Every structure is written in structure tokens, then in C-alpha cells.
Amino acid sequence: MSLTDTHVHLQAECFKDDLEEVVQRALNAGVKRMVCCATEIEDWQRVFRICQENSCLMPACGVHPWFAGRLSEGWEDRLRQIAEKCCAVGEIGLDKLLCDTDIERQTEVFNRQLNICVETGKPAIVHCLKAFGPLMNTLSSRKENPKLLMHSYSGSAEFMKEL
């Protein structure tokens, strides 16, 4: 059996001393590929570096809703350029449970990243906590949406069918 872990954060500080061991344990357990998801601009280069050093890792870059309130000018152009080299754009999304940034700003950043997904043909890795209404409103108001991979999903089966 060939397994793919579609959502890891191996760029996190807690893995800096034993990253190779963690990757090897996953490989030994039958995981063949892992999507390493950046959550903020500061992660992007580290994610690419560790993916270059580990052929089983695939990069995904985006701006997590927790970091949507602290973006500087030019972030969108940088993401558009880097997305071409990614397997997906993510981790992106909406969070009304653990995020200090207002939902309007999160939605704006999320929409802009969805546009990049559509432009580049990349799927979106979507984080959604207690924001199913805003997520549905955002997606239904768009002319075109990318393919979505939902992360931390806790909604109903009916909601997923609507997506």
C-alpha cells in the first residue's frame, strides 16, 4: 500500500533537530509522500528547502487565516510566483474559533489565494474552524473555485455535499 500524508508542518521549529528521523519513521510506516504545508510567508523558503532535501516531501505554500492580519505589500505576487512550484496552495482558509483577525480580512485574503489557485490550476488546502457559513458564502459567490482539500473539517456530511 502506498500512503500519502496530505498535511504536515515539518518546517515547524519542533522538528528542527530530528526532521530526518521523523521523515524516516513515516517512510518506514508506509508513507511514500507528504505534503508539507507552509502557513505564513516566513515558512515558504524553509518548506522549499526541506522538500528539496527530502524527495518524499512536496511543498504547499499559502497564508493561514491566523496570519492574514499581518501581511505586507507584495505578498500576493510572491505567492503567485511560488505557487507554480507547489503541489497546492495552503494552508489557507477561515477560522472563527482561534483567530484574532476579523473574518472580513480573513475572507479577503482567502479569496485572493483562491484566485491564485484558479490561475495556476493548483488545489487549495483549506482550514475551516467554526466558519462554515462564511466559507460557503465565499465559495458560492465566486465565479470559479479550485479543487479543495479540507483540513480539520468538523462540519456535517450535508455541508460537504453542498461544497
Long-range contacts (C-beta under 8 A, 24 or more apart in sequence): 1-30, 2-30, 2-32, 3-29, 3-30, 3-31, 3-32, 4-31, 4-32, 4-33, 4-34, 4-35, 5-31, 5-33, 5-34, 5-35, 6-35, 6-125, 6-149, 7-35, 7-37, 7-91, 7-125, 7-149, 7-151, 8-34, 8-35, 8-36, 8-37, 8-57, 9-36, 9-37, 9-39, 10-34, 10-36, 10-50, 10-57, 11-36, 11-38, 11-43, 11-46, 11-47, 11-50, 19-50, 19-54, 23-54, 23-56, 23-57, 26-56, 27-56, 31-56, 32-56, 33-57, 33-58, 34-58, 35-59, 35-60, 35-87, 35-88, 35-125, 36-60, 37-61, 37-62, 37-88, 37-90, 37-91, 37-125, 38-62, 38-91, 39-63, 39-64, 39-66, 39-67, 39-91, 40-64, 40-67, 41-67, 41-71, 41-72, 41-75, 41-78, 44-78, 44-82, 48-82, 48-85, 58-86, 58-87, 59-85, 59-86, 59-87, 60-86, 60-87, 60-88, 60-89, 60-90, 60-91, 60-125, 61-86, 61-89, 61-90, 62-89, 62-90, 62-91, 62-92, 62-113, 62-124, 62-125, 63-92, 63-109, 63-113, 64-91, 64-92, 64-93, 64-127, 65-92, 65-93, 65-94, 65-95, 65-99, 65-101, 65-106, 65-109, 65-110, 65-127, 66-95, 66-98, 66-99, 66-100, 66-101, 68-99, 68-101, 68-105, 68-106, 68-108, 68-109, 68-110, 69-100, 69-101, 69-102, 69-105, 71-109, 76-112, 76-116, 79-113, 79-116, 80-116, 80-119, 80-120, 83-116, 83-117, 83-120, 83-122, 84-120, 86-122, 87-122, 88-122, 88-123, 88-124, 88-125, 88-149, 89-113, 89-116, 89-117, 89-120, 89-122, 89-123, 89-124, 89-125, 89-146, 90-124, 90-125, 90-126, 90-127, 90-149, 90-151, 91-125, 91-126, 91-127, 91-151, 92-124, 92-125, 92-126, 92-127, 93-126, 93-127, 93-128, 93-131, 93-135, 93-151, 94-127, 94-128, 94-129, 94-131, 94-134, 94-135, 94-138, 95-127, 95-128, 95-129, 95-130, 95-131, 96-129, 96-130, 96-131, 96-134, 97-129, 97-130, 97-131, 98-129, 99-129, 103-131, 103-134, 106-131, 106-134, 107-134, 107-138, 110-138, 111-138, 111-142, 114-138, 114-142, 114-145, 114-146, 117-146, 118-144, 118-145, 118-146, 121-146, 122-146, 123-147, 123-148, 123-149, 124-148, 124-149, 125-149, 125-151, 126-150, 126-151, 127-151, 127-152, 128-152, 128-153, 128-155, 129-154, 132-159, 136-162, 136-163, 139-163
